[in-house]
Amino acid sequence: MKKLKNIPKFKTEEEGKEFWLNNDSTEYINWEKSSLVSFPNLKPSTKTISLRLPEFLLNDIKTIANKRDVPYQSLIKRKN
């Protein structure tokens, strides 16, 4: 088993992103000992946008959302 390098401390998130873009994580992390984790309360970042839709499409979306008993904006944001 090879010796792993220490992960440096990053001053900013941008500095961390730059580091991982230019370095191989297998030199720092033993992925064979990794396991899957779940973050059920983690909320993704959101960004407000303006979206123009044909009126008939918006009406269709609202109809589908009403049948599913969810707000139409939530229906639009759903992944699947």
C-alpha positions as CSV (number, residue, x, y, z in Angstrom):
1,M,0.0,0.0,0.0
2,K,1.4,3.3,-1.0
3,K,1.8,6.2,1.4
4,L,-0.9,8.8,1.0
5,K,-0.2,12.5,0.8
6,N,-1.8,14.9,3.3
7,I,-4.6,17.0,1.9
8,P,-3.7,20.7,2.2
9,K,-5.8,23.2,4.1
10,F,-7.6,25.5,1.7
11,K,-8.3,29.2,2.4
12,T,-11.2,29.4,0.1
13,E,-13.6,27.0,-1.7
14,E,-12.2,28.3,-5.0
15,E,-8.7,27.3,-3.9
16,G,-9.9,23.8,-3.1
17,K,-11.7,23.5,-6.5
18,E,-8.5,24.5,-8.3
19,F,-6.5,22.0,-6.3
20,W,-8.7,19.0,-7.1
21,L,-8.9,20.0,-10.8
22,N,-5.1,19.7,-11.0
23,N,-4.4,16.8,-8.6
24,D,-5.2,13.0,-8.6
25,S,-7.4,12.2,-5.6
26,T,-6.0,8.7,-5.4
27,E,-2.7,10.2,-4.2
28,Y,-4.6,11.6,-1.2
29,I,-7.5,9.3,-0.5
30,N,-7.7,5.5,-0.2
31,W,-10.9,4.9,-2.2
32,E,-10.8,1.2,-1.4
33,K,-11.8,2.0,2.2
34,S,-14.5,4.5,1.2
35,S,-18.2,3.9,1.7
36,L,-21.4,5.5,0.4
37,V,-23.0,8.2,2.6
38,S,-26.3,10.0,2.5
39,F,-27.0,13.6,3.3
40,P,-30.8,13.7,3.5
41,N,-31.0,17.2,4.8
42,L,-28.5,18.8,2.4
43,K,-30.3,21.3,0.2
44,P,-28.8,22.1,-3.2
45,S,-27.9,25.6,-4.1
46,T,-30.6,27.4,-6.0
47,K,-30.6,30.3,-8.4
48,T,-33.5,32.5,-9.3
49,I,-34.2,32.6,-13.1
50,S,-36.8,34.1,-15.4
51,L,-38.3,31.6,-17.8
52,R,-40.6,32.4,-20.6
53,L,-42.9,29.5,-21.6
54,P,-45.8,29.4,-24.0
55,E,-49.0,29.9,-22.2
56,F,-50.4,26.5,-23.2
57,L,-47.3,24.8,-21.8
58,L,-47.6,26.6,-18.5
59,N,-51.3,25.7,-18.3
60,D,-50.4,22.1,-18.9
61,I,-47.8,22.2,-16.2
62,K,-50.3,23.7,-13.8
63,T,-52.9,21.1,-14.6
64,I,-50.4,18.2,-14.0
65,A,-49.2,19.8,-10.8
66,N,-52.8,20.2,-9.6
67,K,-53.5,16.5,-10.3
68,R,-50.4,15.6,-8.2
69,D,-51.3,18.1,-5.5
70,V,-48.0,20.0,-5.7
71,P,-47.2,23.6,-6.5
72,Y,-46.4,24.0,-10.2
73,Q,-43.0,25.6,-9.5
74,S,-42.1,22.5,-7.4
75,L,-43.2,20.3,-10.2
76,I,-40.9,22.1,-12.7
77,K,-37.9,21.8,-10.2
78,R,-38.4,18.0,-9.8
79,K,-35.6,15.9,-11.2
80,N,-37.9,13.0,-12.2
